[in-house]
């Protein structure tokens, strides 16, 4: 039997750090709430993804580029609303979360990529984790609307991408260009480090009435990733392509980082977070040790910048100002550290680093410092994020990303140090 233990309820079972709220944490929560209110006035079937780079040249508001539910980022805004409900206990956030989650329902059947975990568990899954008692609102609505069934169906859908020879779920379908440094190369079975995040869908479903095979698949994927994605020094490859005929590694490369030997910071954050989450469910030493290795590497490289926010790629050789940062990587990493500290002998170090990151990103942006976007200039709560290598896409650098807000809110939730800001739409 897998050691599910407290993982049956997932994040809600985590012990949280208790300390006095910092001014930066309070400011960050206020910004997240204010921007979420404004975004929530829009069409709940169109989901925020990213903004344009920097400030708009004409001084107009930098608005979200909206996506369909099929986008890999669609679950983050509903998930943000669920987290704001959990922090504030204000029913308005639950009502909005229910409304924005509903548009993602059909994604439970989308087996076209690994992103079903981001989409469905980030929305329906967080509703299950955070809505509370089924005898009262919003838990009663979550039960009535069949959130658990949606998550279970999505988990089964994700298993269709698993290959027994490889031992992993396939991230993307095969195509030329998976390795951004060699567009002539055609991938066979690409697995990206991001895919660790989608294992939570499988682990949680297995722990909550699903087939035990879901657990086996998730554990297998994590074990293979620990061996093949993580380098000896704790850094990570973004992409490992397998030969599905033999199950062996065909190539290691990058899709979003600087080059094949560099370390893309968001991928490194996915590693720390993903293996921490895996350990929550498996209690396997390999998973804890891998999470710690990834976290220690991130901390060592993060120290190279002037604050606690990572460069978009740790090996970026150019200017190292705010425009080259990725606040989303540091938000993801801060949240991962707060859980990792619950399991690691390095708890004090990891907790302290997470608090420093929150204090760094919870500062209003001035152009020379700070990461909270000015309300009159942007719809993004946090600025100075990077989608991928800007050499590959012109609008990738210095943007706002919806998942920056999602993981920043999760980090605040895990610290339990903020006083709710109850505002009215």
N, C-alpha and C positions, 0 to 999 in steps of 0.2 A: 504493500500500500504506500503511495506517495505521502510524504509528511506535510499534508495540507495545513494542519493546525489552524492558527489564526488567519491564515491566508484565505479561508473560506469567505470572509467578508472583505478581503482586499485592503485597500488603503484605510478604510474606516477602522481597522484593527491596529494601526500603527500607533505606538506611543509618540507623543509630540513633545518637542522642546518647549520648555516653559521659561520665559524671561520677560523682562519689561519691554514693551514695544519701543522700537526706535523711531525717531521722527521720520526717517527715510521710509520705513515700512508703512507708517501711517500715510505718508504722502503717496506712496506707490499704490496702496489700496484705493485711496480716493481717486487717483487717476484711472485706475482700472474700472472702477464703478462709473465714473463720469463718461468715459469713452464707450463703455458697454451700453449705457443708457441710450446714447445717441445712435449707436449702430443698431440697437434693438428696435428702433423706430422704423427700420427698413423692412423690405420684403423678407419674411422668414424662410423663403425658399431660394434665396440667393445669399451665399456665404462669403464673409470677408476672407481674403487670402493675404495680399500684400498691398502696400501703397506704392506710389511712384518714388523714385529716389529723391532724398533731400526735400527742401522746400520748393514749392511751385514758383517758377520764375516770375509769374504775374502776381504773386502774392495771394492767390486763391487757396482755398482749402485743399489739402492733399488727401484725397478720398481713397477708400478701399477699392481695390479691383475685386469685384464680386465674382464668385464661381458657382457652379452647379453643385448639387449634392455628390456628384461623381468625383469631384476633386478630392485629392488625398487630404486636404486641409479642412474639409467641410465640418468635421466633428469638433474642431477646436472651439469655435464660438459657442455652440450649445454647451460644451464642457466647461467653458469659462463661466457661463451663466449658472450652471450647477454648483460650481465652486464658490461663486459669490453668494449663492443661497446658503451654502454650508457655513461660510464665514459669518454672514450677517443674520441668518434665520429670517430674513424678510421674504414673505411669500411672493412678493412681486417678482423676485428673481426666479423662484420656482415656476411661476406661471409662464414667464418668458422662456425658461429652459424647456418646459414641456412643449411650447409652441415651436421653438426653433429645432428641437430634436426630431419632431415628427417628420420633417421633410427628408430625413436621412433613412427612413424605414426601409425603402426598397434596396438600399445598399447592402443589406444583409445577404443578398443573393449575388453580389458582384464578385466573382472569382477571378477577375481580370488582372489583379495584382495583389501583393501582400497588404496594401493600404486599407483593406477592409477593417483591420484592427484599429488603425488611427480613426477611421470614420465612425465605426459602430461602437467600439468600446469607449472612445472619447466622448460620446454623446449618450447613447443608451446605457452603456456600462456605468458611466458616472452617475446617471440618474438612479440606477440600482444601488450604487454604493452610498449615495448621499441623500436620497429622498427621505429616508427614515421609515418609521412605523407605517405598515400598510393599513392600519386602522384610521389614519388621518392624513390630510393633505400635507405634502404632495405624494407621499408613499402610496396612498390609495389610488391615485391616478396612474402612477407607474405600474402598479399591479394590474389595474383595469386595462391599460393599454398594452400589456404583454411585453414589457421591456425584457424580462428574462428570456422569453421565447425568442425574441429578436437576437439577443446575444448568443444564445445556443445555436440558432440557425447560422449566424455569421461565423461562428467557430467551425461548424461543419463545412461551410463553404471554403474557409481558409485551408482546411486539410486537403482539399482537392489539388493544392499546389505543392504538396509534399511528395518527395521522391525517396523511396527506400534506399536506393543505391547511394544517393548523395547524402541522405540523412538530414536534409533541410527542406524548408518551404522555399519555392522559387519567388524571388522578389519581383522581377520584371520579366516580361516575355522577351525572347531572344531577338536581338536586332543589332545592326551596326551602330556604333556610337556610344555603347555602354561605357567603354573606356574612352574618356574624352581626350586622352592624349594619343589615341590611335583610332581614328574613325573608320579605318579599313577593317578593323577587327570585328567579327561577328560573334557575339556571346552565345553560349549554349545554355547555361543554367546560372544566371547571375544572382548572387545573394549579396545584399548590401547590409552594412552594420545597422542601419536604421531598423531593419527587420526584427531585431531583438525586441523592439517596443511592442510589436504586434503579438508576441508570445503571451502577453497578459490576457488577451482574449481567449486563448486556448487553455492556459492554466486556470483562469477563473471559471470558465465553463466546465472544465473537468471537475473542479472542486465543488461545483454547485449543481450536481445532478447529471452532468454530461458523461459521455463515454470516456472511460479511462484512457482510450487511445489518444485522446486530445492531449493528455499529460505526456504520454510517451513521445508524441511528435514534438511538442514544445521542448522537452528536455533534450531530445536528440539534436534539435536545431541549435540550442544553446551550447551544447557540448562541442559540436562541430565548429561553431563560430569562435569559441574560446581558443580552439587549436589553430584555426586558419586565418582569422581576421586580426588577432592580437599579436603584435610583434614582441620580441624578447624584452624590449625596453618599456612595454606597456602601451605604446602608441598603436594606432589601428590603420588597417587598410579600409578604404571605403567599400570597394567591390572585390569579391572573390567569385570568379567564374569557374564552375565545375563542368566536368565532362559527365553527362548523365549516363553514358554507356558504362563507365568504369567507376564513377563516384569520386574520381581524383580531381585535384585542383588543376585547372587549365591555365588560369591567369589571375594575377592580382593587380588591381589598378584603381584609379579614381574616376568618379563621374562628376563630382562637385568640388573637389579640392584643387590644390595648386598643381600637383603632379603625382605620379604613382608612388613616390617614396615619401611624400610629405604627410602631415597629419592635419586633416580637416577638423576644425575644432568642434563643429556640431556632431560629426560622426563620433568623436571622442566622448562627447557628452552622452550620446545615445548608448555607447558602450557602458559607461559607468551606471547609467540609469537602468539599462536593460538587464545587466547581470545582477544588479541589486534586486530588482524586481523578481528575477528568476530565483535568486536565493530565498526570497520570501516564501516562495512556493515549494522549492525542492530541498532546501537546507543542505545542498551539496557544497562541500568545501571548494571545489573548482569554481563554482559560480561566485562565491564570496571573494575568493582570491583574485579572480579576474576583475571583478568590480573594483576592488582595492587597487589593483595595478593600474587600471584605466584612470581611476580618480587621482592617484598620486602623480601620474604623468601629466594630467590636466593641470593640477596645482603647480607643478614645477614649471610648466610652460606659461601658465597664466601670470606667474611672477615676473615675466619679462615685460609686461605692459605697465603703464603708469597707474592703472587702477585695477580693479578685480574683474574686468571684462575682457574676454579673450579676443584676439585677432581672428578673423574668419578662417584663416589657416595658420597654424602655429609656425610654419616655415615661410610665411610670406616675407620676401626680402625687401619690399618697398617701404613707403611711409607707414607709420604705425599710429596715426591719429584716430579720431573717433570714426571717421568714414571707413576705416578698414576693420572695424570691430564687428562682432556678431553677438549682440545682446541676447539673442535667442539661445545660443550655445551656453552662455553663462546662466541664464534662467533655468534651462533644463538641468544643468550641472548642479546648481544650488539645490534644486528640489531633490535630485538624486542623493546628494550628500546628506541631507536631513534624514533620509531613510537609511542610508548606508551606516550612518552613525549609530543606529539602533542595533547593528549586528557586529560592528568592527571594534577591535581593540584600539583603533585610532579615532575613537568617537570624539574626543575633545577637539582634535585637529579638524575633523570634518565639519563638526557643528560650527566652529569658529569661522571656518572658510565660508560656509553657507551664509552666515550672518553678514560677513564682510561683502559678499556679492550682493545681497539684498540691499545693504546700505549704499553700495556703489550705484546700482541701477535705479534706486529710489530717489534720484536727485533730478530736478528739472533741467532740461537741456538748455544750454546757453550758447551753443556753437563751439565752445572751448572745453566744456565738460558737461556731464549729466546725460541722462537717457530717457527721461520722461518728456514726451512730446508736448509742445504748446498747443492747447486746445483749439485756439483760433487758427492754427496752421495745419494741423494734421488730425486724422481720425484714429491714428495709431497711438496707443497708450505709451509704447516704448519705441524709440527711434534707434538708429545706428545698428541695424541688423543686415545680414548678408545672406542671400538665397543660395548662391553658389559662386564659383570662380567667375569674377566679372569679365574675364577674357572670353567666356562662353556666352554671356548674355548681358546686354547693355544695361538692363534695368535691375540687375541683381545686387548692386552695392548700395549701402546706406538707405535702406528702406525700413518700413515697419512690417512685421509679420505677426499674424494672429496667434501663432503658437508661442511667441514671446510672452504675450499676455497670459495665455493658458498656463504655462509652466511657472511664470512669476506668481500667479494666483495660487497655484498648488504649493509653491514654496512658502508663501505666507500662511496657507492653511496648515502646513506641516510645522511651522514654528509656533502657531497658536499665540502670537504675540501682538496681534493687531486688534484695535478697537473698531468694530463695524461702523462704516459711514452709511447711514440710512438716508437715501435721497429719494425723490419722487419724480416719476416720469410725467 
